[in-house]
Amino acid sequence: MSWLDRVRGLRMDVTPLRTSRDFRLLFVAGTVFYLGGMISYVAIPYQLYTLTGSNAAVGLIGLVELVPLVVGGLYGGALADHVDRRKLLVVTGVAQALITALLALNALQEQPAVWPLYVLAFLLAAFSSVQRPSREALLPRTVRHDEIVAANALGSFGMQVGLLLGPTIGGLLLASVGVAWCFAVDVVGLAIATALYAAMRSYPHRDETTPPSLAGIAEGLRYAVGRKDLLGTYLVDIAAMLLAIPVVLFPAFAQDIFERPELLGLLYTSETVGAMVATATSGWAGRVHQHGRVIVICAALYGLFIGLVGLAPNIWVAMGLLALAGGADMISAVFRSTIWNQTIPESMRGRLAGIEMLSYSVGPLGGQVRAGFVADAWSVRGSIASGGFACVAGVLLTAAILRDFWHYDERTDPYAQAERARRAETESPA
């Protein structure tokens, strides 16, 4: 094989975009949702700060959003395993558009009120978290079983596009036309994405379902804990988010350590850039079968790179290491999603997606608290370095204890084989 063939083999596999109309709709809608959501993500704290002048008031938004993120994710997962997921995407999309429109109306007032920002942020987080499990659970239904890895990589790439461009667009809108336009642009994006969801065909449940309940959520939790390969994916993600996430320390890192506050924005985007490069060169992923080992190695590398960020001699080296960390984390995430989508039964997929949201919501918040306390008690560098190296230890310990996770191979795993056989008999992409 020539070097040119090897380079071509790294290109992201876009087969799902060519073969499945519904995946195209899901991909574009999800990207638009992330893009618009990040614009509002910038606008809400900015407006709060301009109205109150209080950092504590801005920080309270995270606390207000925590409960709906957790409760909404778990309930949304149970709901996704009972109702038509496409309809749920449409209903929650309409609700988010209406809530964001109310944010725009408040921003247009001569004296915008503060309390609506908290109430509407609470509702926005609730409907967003109810929606996400349905979107995650639908993805494997829209593609062939052998396209799941590529579909996960494409979905991650769309998310990273939103994460990278959304704050940039939001900042430009804030500086040029004001906060109300940020919300207005998000409303337009939400309307477009919801229309794309509505254009998808229906995906009825194949098995008998039960209405969402605490017993159903508990059943999903027992299933996740009982399968050591799934448990490993959750614990690795929690280790990375709880121990190693350094974002809350970036302002101090840029201003106090390197004395380059003008480069703070580049610190925030470095991981995203690395993640985008990793997904853009993920063509090799479909040829890998031992997913557990890839997840462990990449999650450990993420921790190692973050640990080295704390020791970086200058901000440019730190940004390079952050980009490497973002790439490693994204590869780990793609294969975690692949294990979930290749092995979780259709009847449980929504609830397990809701459980997955716990690590996305609780982990980063806990990680910010840990990083802040350690930085104040020790140092900014010490907090970043110790968190990264602790992540390496946590990931390796998880792999040592959960041997089924380390040895997971899609070719021999009984859950993957069962799901592959079932899909071969009953499913075809749109």
C-alpha positions as CSV (number, residue, x, y, z in Angstrom):
1,M,0.0,0.0,0.0
2,S,1.4,3.4,-1.0
3,W,1.6,6.3,1.3
4,L,-1.1,8.0,-0.7
5,D,-3.4,5.1,-0.1
6,R,-2.6,5.2,3.6
7,V,-3.5,8.9,3.7
8,R,-6.7,8.3,1.9
9,G,-7.5,5.6,4.4
10,L,-7.5,8.3,7.2
11,R,-10.3,10.3,5.6
12,M,-13.5,10.4,7.6
13,D,-16.0,7.8,6.3
14,V,-19.0,9.7,5.0
15,T,-20.9,6.6,3.8
16,P,-23.8,7.1,6.1
17,L,-24.4,10.5,4.6
18,R,-24.6,9.0,1.1
19,T,-26.7,5.9,2.0
20,S,-29.3,7.1,4.5
21,R,-31.6,10.1,4.0
22,D,-32.7,10.0,7.6
23,F,-29.2,10.1,8.9
24,R,-28.5,13.1,6.7
25,L,-31.5,14.8,8.3
26,L,-30.4,13.8,11.8
27,F,-26.9,14.9,11.2
28,V,-27.8,18.3,9.8
29,A,-30.4,18.9,12.5
30,G,-28.1,17.9,15.3
31,T,-25.3,20.2,14.0
32,V,-27.7,23.1,13.8
33,F,-29.0,22.4,17.3
34,Y,-25.5,22.5,18.7
35,L,-24.6,25.6,16.8
36,G,-27.6,27.6,17.9
37,G,-27.4,26.2,21.4
38,M,-23.8,27.4,21.8
39,I,-24.8,30.9,20.6
40,S,-27.4,31.1,23.4
41,Y,-24.9,29.5,25.7
42,V,-22.7,32.6,25.2
43,A,-25.6,35.0,25.3
44,I,-27.3,34.0,28.6
45,P,-24.3,34.5,30.9
46,Y,-23.3,37.6,29.0
47,Q,-26.7,39.2,29.5
48,L,-26.8,38.2,33.1
49,Y,-23.4,39.8,33.8
50,T,-24.3,43.0,32.0
51,L,-27.6,43.2,34.0
52,T,-26.2,42.3,37.5
53,G,-22.4,42.9,37.3
54,S,-22.1,39.7,39.5
55,N,-20.0,36.6,38.7
56,A,-22.0,34.8,41.4
57,A,-25.2,35.5,39.5
58,V,-23.7,34.1,36.3
59,G,-22.4,31.0,38.2
60,L,-25.9,30.3,39.6
61,I,-27.1,29.5,36.0
62,G,-25.1,26.2,36.2
63,L,-26.7,25.3,39.4
64,V,-30.2,26.1,38.1
65,E,-29.6,23.9,35.0
66,L,-28.2,20.9,36.9
67,V,-31.5,19.5,38.2
68,P,-33.3,19.6,34.9
69,L,-30.3,18.1,33.1
70,V,-30.2,15.1,35.4
71,V,-33.9,14.6,35.9
72,G,-34.8,15.5,32.4
73,G,-32.2,13.1,31.0
74,L,-33.3,10.1,33.0
75,Y,-37.0,10.8,32.3
76,G,-36.3,11.6,28.7
77,G,-34.5,8.3,28.3
78,A,-37.4,6.4,29.7
79,L,-39.8,8.4,27.6
80,A,-37.7,7.6,24.5
81,D,-38.2,3.9,25.1
82,H,-42.0,4.2,25.1
83,V,-43.1,7.0,22.6
84,D,-42.4,7.8,19.0
85,R,-38.9,9.2,19.2
86,R,-39.2,11.3,16.1
87,K,-42.3,13.0,17.5
88,L,-40.6,13.6,20.8
89,L,-37.7,15.3,18.9
90,V,-40.3,17.6,17.2
91,V,-42.3,18.4,20.3
92,T,-39.2,19.2,22.4
93,G,-37.7,21.2,19.5
94,V,-40.8,23.4,19.2
95,A,-40.7,23.9,23.0
96,Q,-37.0,25.0,22.9
97,A,-37.8,27.4,20.0
98,L,-40.6,29.0,22.0
99,I,-38.5,29.3,25.1
100,T,-35.6,30.9,23.2
101,A,-38.1,33.3,21.6
102,L,-39.2,34.4,25.1
103,L,-35.5,35.0,25.9
104,A,-35.3,37.2,22.8
105,L,-38.4,39.1,23.8
106,N,-37.1,39.8,27.2
107,A,-33.8,41.0,25.7
108,L,-35.7,43.5,23.6
109,Q,-37.2,45.2,26.6
110,E,-35.9,48.6,27.5
111,Q,-35.0,47.1,31.0
112,P,-34.7,43.3,30.6
113,A,-35.7,41.4,33.7
114,V,-33.2,39.1,35.4
115,W,-35.6,36.4,36.8
116,P,-36.8,35.2,33.3
117,L,-33.2,34.3,32.5
118,Y,-33.1,31.7,35.3
119,V,-36.7,30.4,34.7
120,L,-36.2,30.1,30.9
121,A,-32.7,28.6,31.3
122,F,-34.2,26.0,33.6
123,L,-36.9,25.1,31.1
124,L,-34.5,25.2,28.2
125,A,-32.2,22.7,30.0
126,A,-35.2,20.5,30.8
127,F,-36.5,20.2,27.2
128,S,-33.0,19.8,25.8
129,S,-32.2,17.0,28.2
130,V,-35.5,15.3,27.5
131,Q,-34.8,15.5,23.7
132,R,-31.2,14.2,23.7
133,P,-31.8,10.5,24.5
134,S,-34.3,10.2,21.6
135,R,-31.7,11.7,19.2
136,E,-29.0,9.3,20.5
137,A,-31.3,6.3,20.4
138,L,-32.4,7.0,16.8
139,L,-29.0,7.3,15.3
140,P,-28.3,3.5,15.0
141,R,-31.8,3.0,13.5
142,T,-31.0,5.3,10.6
143,V,-27.9,3.4,9.4
144,R,-26.7,-0.1,8.7
145,H,-25.0,-2.0,11.6
146,D,-21.6,-1.8,9.8
147,E,-21.9,2.0,9.4
148,I,-22.4,2.8,13.1
149,V,-18.7,3.7,13.7
150,A,-18.7,6.1,10.8
151,A,-22.1,7.5,11.9
152,N,-20.8,8.1,15.4
153,A,-17.7,9.9,14.0
154,L,-19.8,12.1,11.7
155,G,-22.2,13.0,14.6
156,S,-19.2,13.9,16.8
157,F,-17.8,16.0,14.0
158,G,-21.1,17.9,13.7
159,M,-21.1,18.5,17.4
160,Q,-17.6,19.9,17.3
161,V,-18.5,22.2,14.5
162,G,-21.2,23.7,16.7
163,L,-19.0,23.9,19.7
164,L,-16.3,25.7,17.7
165,L,-18.4,28.1,15.6
166,G,-21.3,28.7,18.0
167,P,-19.4,30.8,20.6
168,T,-17.5,32.7,17.8
169,I,-20.8,33.6,16.1
170,G,-22.3,34.5,19.4
171,G,-19.5,36.7,20.3
172,L,-19.7,38.5,17.0
173,L,-23.4,39.0,17.3
174,L,-23.0,40.3,20.8
175,A,-20.4,42.8,19.7
176,S,-22.3,44.0,16.6
177,V,-26.1,43.7,17.1
178,G,-26.7,42.8,20.7
179,V,-27.9,39.8,22.7
180,A,-31.5,39.7,21.4
181,W,-30.1,38.8,17.9
182,C,-28.2,35.8,19.5
183,F,-31.5,34.4,20.7
184,A,-33.3,35.2,17.4
185,V,-30.6,33.4,15.4
186,D,-31.0,30.4,17.7
187,V,-34.8,30.4,17.2
188,V,-34.3,30.2,13.4
189,G,-31.9,27.4,13.8
190,L,-34.2,25.5,16.2
191,A,-37.1,25.9,13.7
192,I,-35.0,24.6,10.8
193,A,-33.7,21.6,12.9
194,T,-37.2,20.8,14.1
195,A,-38.5,20.8,10.6
196,L,-35.7,18.4,9.6
197,Y,-36.7,16.1,12.4
198,A,-40.3,16.2,11.3
199,A,-39.2,15.2,7.8
200,M,-37.8,11.9,9.1
201,R,-39.8,8.8,8.8
202,S,-41.3,7.2,11.9
203,Y,-39.4,4.5,13.8
204,P,-41.9,2.5,15.8
205,H,-40.7,0.4,18.7
206,R,-40.3,-3.3,17.8
207,D,-40.9,-4.7,21.3
208,E,-43.6,-4.1,23.8
209,T,-43.0,-0.9,25.8
210,T,-44.0,0.4,29.2
211,P,-44.8,4.0,30.2
212,P,-41.8,5.9,31.8
213,S,-41.5,5.2,35.6
214,L,-39.0,5.1,38.4
215,A,-39.0,1.3,38.0
216,G,-38.1,1.5,34.4
217,I,-35.3,4.0,35.1
218,A,-34.0,1.6,37.8
219,E,-34.1,-1.2,35.3
220,G,-31.9,0.7,33.0
221,L,-29.5,1.5,35.8
222,R,-29.3,-2.2,36.8
223,Y,-28.7,-3.1,33.2
224,A,-25.8,-0.6,32.8
225,V,-24.1,-1.7,36.1
226,G,-24.6,-5.3,35.4
227,R,-22.7,-5.2,32.1
228,K,-19.1,-4.6,32.9
229,D,-18.3,-3.4,29.4
230,L,-20.9,-0.7,29.6
231,L,-19.9,0.2,33.1
232,G,-16.3,0.7,32.0
233,T,-17.4,3.2,29.3
234,Y,-19.2,5.3,32.0
235,L,-16.4,5.1,34.5
236,V,-13.8,6.1,32.0
237,D,-15.8,9.1,31.0
238,I,-16.4,10.1,34.6
239,A,-12.7,9.8,35.4
240,A,-11.8,12.1,32.6
241,M,-14.5,14.7,33.4
242,L,-14.3,14.6,37.2
243,L,-10.5,14.5,37.5
244,A,-8.9,16.0,34.4
245,I,-11.2,18.7,32.9
246,P,-9.2,21.9,33.2
247,V,-11.5,24.5,31.5
248,V,-12.5,26.4,34.7
249,L,-8.8,27.3,35.2
250,F,-8.1,28.6,31.8
251,P,-8.6,32.3,32.7
252,A,-6.1,32.0,35.5
253,F,-3.8,29.9,33.4
254,A,-3.7,32.5,30.6
255,Q,-3.5,35.6,32.8
256,D,-1.5,34.6,35.9
257,I,0.7,31.8,34.7
258,F,1.6,32.8,31.1
259,E,0.5,36.5,31.3
260,R,-1.1,36.2,27.9
261,P,-4.8,36.9,28.6
262,E,-5.4,37.9,24.9
263,L,-4.9,34.2,24.0
264,L,-7.6,32.9,26.4
265,G,-10.0,32.2,23.5
266,L,-7.4,29.9,21.9
267,L,-7.1,27.9,25.1
268,Y,-10.9,27.3,25.0
269,T,-10.9,26.2,21.4
270,S,-7.7,24.1,21.3
271,E,-9.4,20.8,22.4
272,T,-12.2,21.4,19.9
273,V,-9.7,21.8,17.1
274,G,-8.0,18.6,18.1
275,A,-11.3,16.8,18.3
276,M,-12.3,18.0,14.8
277,V,-8.9,16.8,13.3
278,A,-9.4,13.4,15.0
279,T,-12.8,12.9,13.6
280,A,-11.8,14.2,10.1
281,T,-9.1,11.6,10.0
282,S,-11.1,8.7,11.5
283,G,-11.4,6.6,8.4
284,W,-9.3,3.9,10.2
285,A,-11.8,3.5,13.0
286,G,-14.0,1.1,11.1
287,R,-11.2,-1.3,10.8
288,V,-10.6,-1.6,14.5
289,H,-12.5,-4.2,16.5
290,Q,-11.1,-4.2,20.0
291,H,-13.0,-1.1,21.1
292,G,-12.4,-1.5,24.8
293,R,-8.6,-1.2,24.5
294,V,-8.9,1.8,22.2
295,I,-11.1,3.6,24.7
296,V,-8.8,2.8,27.6
297,I,-5.6,3.9,25.7
298,C,-7.2,7.1,24.4
299,A,-8.7,8.1,27.7
300,A,-5.4,7.5,29.4
301,L,-3.7,9.6,26.7
302,Y,-6.2,12.3,27.4
303,G,-5.2,12.4,31.1
304,L,-1.5,12.3,30.2
305,F,-1.8,15.2,27.8
306,I,-3.8,17.3,30.4
307,G,-1.2,16.4,33.0
308,L,1.5,17.7,30.7
309,V,-0.5,20.9,30.1
310,G,0.0,21.7,33.7
311,L,3.8,21.5,33.2
312,A,3.9,23.3,29.8
313,P,6.7,25.8,29.5
314,N,4.6,28.3,27.5
315,I,1.1,28.8,26.3
316,W,1.8,27.5,22.8
317,V,2.9,24.1,24.1
318,A,-0.1,24.1,26.3
319,M,-2.4,24.7,23.4
320,G,-0.7,21.9,21.4
321,L,-1.1,19.5,24.3
322,L,-4.8,20.5,24.7
323,A,-5.4,19.8,21.0
324,L,-3.8,16.3,21.4
325,A,-6.0,15.8,24.5
326,G,-9.1,16.8,22.5
327,G,-8.3,14.4,19.8
328,A,-7.7,11.5,22.2
329,D,-10.9,12.3,24.0
330,M,-12.9,12.4,20.8
331,I,-11.6,9.0,19.6
332,S,-12.5,7.5,23.0
333,A,-16.0,9.1,22.7
334,V,-16.5,7.6,19.2
335,F,-15.7,4.1,20.4
336,R,-17.8,4.5,23.6
337,S,-20.8,5.5,21.4
338,T,-20.1,2.5,19.1
339,I,-20.2,0.0,22.0
340,W,-23.5,1.6,23.2
341,N,-25.1,1.6,19.7
342,Q,-23.8,-1.9,18.7
343,T,-24.8,-3.7,21.9
344,I,-27.7,-2.1,23.7
345,P,-31.1,-3.6,22.9
346,E,-33.6,-1.3,21.2
347,S,-35.9,-1.5,24.1
348,M,-33.2,-0.1,26.5
349,R,-31.5,2.4,24.2
350,G,-33.3,5.5,25.4
351,R,-32.8,4.9,29.1
352,L,-29.1,4.1,28.6
353,A,-28.7,7.3,26.6
354,G,-30.3,9.2,29.6
355,I,-27.8,7.5,32.0
356,E,-25.0,8.5,29.7
357,M,-26.1,12.2,30.1
358,L,-25.3,11.9,33.8
359,S,-21.6,11.8,33.1
360,Y,-22.0,14.7,30.6
361,S,-23.8,16.9,33.1
362,V,-22.6,15.9,36.5
363,G,-19.0,15.1,35.6
364,P,-17.9,18.5,34.3
365,L,-19.6,20.3,37.1
366,G,-17.9,18.2,39.7
367,G,-14.6,18.6,37.8
368,Q,-14.9,22.3,37.9
369,V,-15.4,22.3,41.7
370,R,-12.4,19.9,42.1
371,A,-10.1,21.9,39.9
372,G,-11.0,25.2,41.6
373,F,-10.5,23.9,45.1
374,V,-7.2,22.2,44.3
375,A,-6.0,25.4,42.5
376,D,-6.8,27.5,45.5
377,A,-5.3,25.1,48.0
378,W,-2.2,24.3,45.9
379,S,-1.7,26.1,42.5
380,V,-3.2,26.3,39.1
381,R,-0.4,24.2,37.5
382,G,-0.7,21.7,40.3
383,S,-4.4,21.4,39.9
384,I,-4.2,20.7,36.1
385,A,-1.2,18.4,36.3
386,S,-2.5,16.3,39.3
387,G,-6.0,16.0,37.7
388,G,-4.6,14.7,34.4
389,F,-2.3,12.2,36.0
390,A,-5.0,11.1,38.4
391,C,-7.2,10.5,35.3
392,V,-4.5,8.2,33.9
393,A,-4.5,6.2,37.1
394,G,-8.3,6.1,37.3
395,V,-8.6,4.8,33.7
396,L,-6.0,2.1,34.1
397,L,-7.6,1.0,37.4
398,T,-10.9,0.7,35.7
399,A,-9.4,-1.4,32.9
400,A,-7.7,-3.6,35.5
401,I,-10.8,-4.2,37.5
402,L,-13.3,-4.5,34.6
403,R,-11.5,-7.1,32.4
404,D,-14.6,-7.6,30.3
405,F,-14.3,-3.9,29.3
406,W,-10.6,-4.1,28.4
407,H,-11.2,-7.3,26.3
408,Y,-14.3,-6.1,24.5
409,D,-14.2,-7.1,20.8
410,E,-17.1,-6.4,18.6
411,R,-16.5,-9.6,16.6
412,T,-16.9,-11.9,19.7
413,D,-18.9,-10.0,22.2
414,P,-22.3,-11.8,22.7
415,Y,-24.3,-8.6,23.0
416,A,-22.8,-7.2,19.8
417,Q,-23.4,-10.5,18.0
418,A,-27.0,-10.7,19.1
419,E,-27.7,-7.1,18.0
420,R,-25.9,-7.7,14.7
421,A,-28.0,-10.8,14.0
422,R,-31.2,-9.0,15.0
423,R,-30.6,-6.0,12.8
424,A,-29.6,-8.3,9.8
425,E,-33.1,-9.9,10.1
426,T,-35.3,-6.9,10.7
427,E,-33.7,-3.6,9.8
428,S,-32.9,-1.7,6.7
429,P,-31.8,2.0,6.6
430,A,-34.0,4.7,5.3
